[in-house]
Amino acid sequence: MAAITTTDTALLRLMQLSSVSLPIGGYAFSQGLEHAIETGWIKKSQQVSEWLEQQLLYSVAQTDLPLLKLAMAAAEAGDEKRLIRCNDLALACRETRELRLTDSAMGEAMNRLLVSLGISQPLPTSGELSFVVLFGIAAQHWRIDYSTAVLGFLWSWLENQVAAATKLVPLGQTQAQLLLGELQPLLPQAITRAEQIAEDEIGNGLQGLAIASAGHETQYSRLFRS
């Protein structure tokens, strides 16, 4: 990968965007991980690592990262129709109701934050909003280049997933830090993989993730009805 360069202001904004303190609730969504742990698919740190590696390289890299790049390009060009298409595609790629809700709930929270920060975005707020698209809009507004923004996006995703695993497995704090260190080298791999994904190839097919997410949403739907 080429060396990453950015201005101090853009770097600080990226740190803000990728911070776990950003009020979007990213830490609250396990994206199938909770069900995988409850069913015994995942019992220890190494299995968490394998689960997140597969999700990173074959889901996030094939869906979210190409969408982020497209959204940033559309935002820079002021192409509202293109942004709406990116938003629709992002939501359509979510394989379960839970995964779609994760994206749209975080998107709604991000939209409220952007409004509070005085950042306008052209997507209609009457429908569902994709977090990854709004992240791209915010990154472009703050003049964060894609090569830098994508690392912040990935780090935020990884840190939130490890935080969820820390509570659910559970893992100790030291184990969590070791896990983060183990998975960090995969981030450049994910970015390289994403660069090879054409727009009509965006999407993923991780059956285990879809099954775990569907099982989780069904389980909690039954609990709610009871």
N, C-alpha and C positions, 0 to 999 in steps of 0.2 A: 504494500500500500504506500501511496505517496505521503509525504509528511503533511500533517494537518496544520493549517495556518488559519488564524482568525484574529479579529480585533479583540481587545480586552473587553469592550462592551458586549460584543456578540458572545464571547465566551461566558461572561457572567449571566447573560440572558439564557444561554443554553443550560447552565447550571441550575437556573431557576426553573426552566421547563422540565428538566429531568430529575428534579429533587423529589424525594419521597414526601416532602411536606407540601407539595403542590396539592391543592384541595380538589382532587378529582377521584379519590377513592381507589386508586390502582391497587393498593395493598389488600383490598377487600375481595378481589376477584382471583380465584385460584385457577380458573380456566381448565377444569377437569382434574386438577391435581388432588383436590380434597377427596373426590370420589375414588380416585386411584389408590389413595392411602387407606380410606375406609374399607375398601374391598380387599386389601392386602396385596395389591399389585406392587405397592411401594412400601418398604419397611425400613430402609436405611439410607444413609447419605449417598452411597454409590448409585442406588436405584433412582434417587432424585436427580442426580447428575445425568444419568442416561435418559431419563424422561425429558428433562429440560433441553438436553442436547438435540434430541430428535425434534422437539417442538421448535427450537431455535432455527435449525438448519432446514427443516422441511415444512414449516408452517409460517413462522415470522419472516424468514428470508424469502419465501416464495409468494407471500401475500402482502404483509404490512410494509416491508421495505420498498418494493416497487411502487406501491401505492403512495408512500410518503414522497418518493422522488417525483411522481407524476403530479401530486398535489402541489408541491413546491414550485414546479415549473408552471403549472396553471395559474397559481397565485401570482407569480412574478409577471406573467403575461397579462394578468387581469382577465383571464378567460373564465367567466362565471359558469358557462355551460360545461366546460371541461371539469371544473371543480365539482359540479353537481353530479357529473358522470362518475368521477372518482368516488364521491360519497356513496352513490348507489352501488357501485361495484364493491366497495369495501364491505358494506352491509350484506350484500348478496353472497359474499364469500364465507360468511360465518355459517358453519355447518349445523349449529343447533340454536335454539331460542336463547339458551344461556350465553353462548358465545356472542350472539348478536346483541343481547342486552348488555354484556360487558362493554362492548365497543360503544353502543349508543348511550349508556348511562355515563360513562367517562366522557363521551363527547358532549353531552348536555352540561355536565359539570365544567368542562373546559370552555364551552361557549359562555356560561355565566361568568367565568373568570375573565375571559377576553373582554366582555362587556364592562366589567368592573375596572379593567385596565385601560379602557378607552380604545380598544382595538376592534375595528369593524371587520366583519367577515360576510361574504356575499351569499352564503348558503341559507336557504329558507329555514327558519326556525320552527315552522309548523309541523315538520316531519322529524324523523330520526337523524341524528348527526353522528358521523363517525369520528372517534377520537383521533385516529391516525391522520385523517385529512385536516382536522383543526390544528393538530400539532404542526403539520406542514405549513399551514397558513400563518401560525404564530412565528415559526422559525423564519419564514420568508420576510415577514413584517420586521423582524429584528435583524435582518441581513445576516443570518447564520447560513453559511454554505452547506450544501447537502452532505458533503463528506464529514462535516463536523456534527450536523444535526442528527444524522443517522446513528452515530455512536452514542449520543445522548439518549436517543429513543431506545436503543438496545439496552443500554445500561439501566434505564428506568424500568424496562420490562423485566430484566434479569433480577434486579435488586428486589422488586416487588414479589416475584415468584419465589425467590429464596426466602424472603421474609415470611411468605405464606407457609412454605415447607418447614421453617424453623418452629412455627407454632403447631403445625399439624402432625409432623412425624412422631415426636418433635426432635429438633436438632439443638445442640448447644450453640451458644454464640460463636465459639471458636470453630466448630464444625461448619457453621454458616459462612464464616469468613474464608475457610479453606475451600469451600464449595464455590464461592464467588471467584477466588483465585484460579481454581481449576477450570472454570467455564469461560473466564475472560478471553483466553486465546481463541475461542470459537467466534467471537464477535467479528473480527476481520474476515473469517471464513464465510460468515453469514452475509456480509456485505458483498464479498466477491461473488457468491452464489446469486444474490439478488440482481447483480449487474447483468446476469445472463438470462434473466426472465423478461420476455417480451410482454407487452400489455395483454395480448390475447392468451398468454400462458399463466397469468396471475391466478393463484388459487392453490389449494393444497388438498391432500387426501389422507390425513392421518386418522385411520379408522379407530385406533385406540383412544385418541383424544376425543373424537366425536362420541364414541360409546361412553367414555367417562363423563363427558359433559352432559349428554342426554340422560345418563343414569342419575347424575346429581340433580338436574332440574326436575326429573320425575319424582325423585325421592322427596324433595322439599315441597313439590306441588301437592303430594299426598299428605304430608305433614300439615300443610296450610289448610287443606280441605277438612282434615280431621279435627 
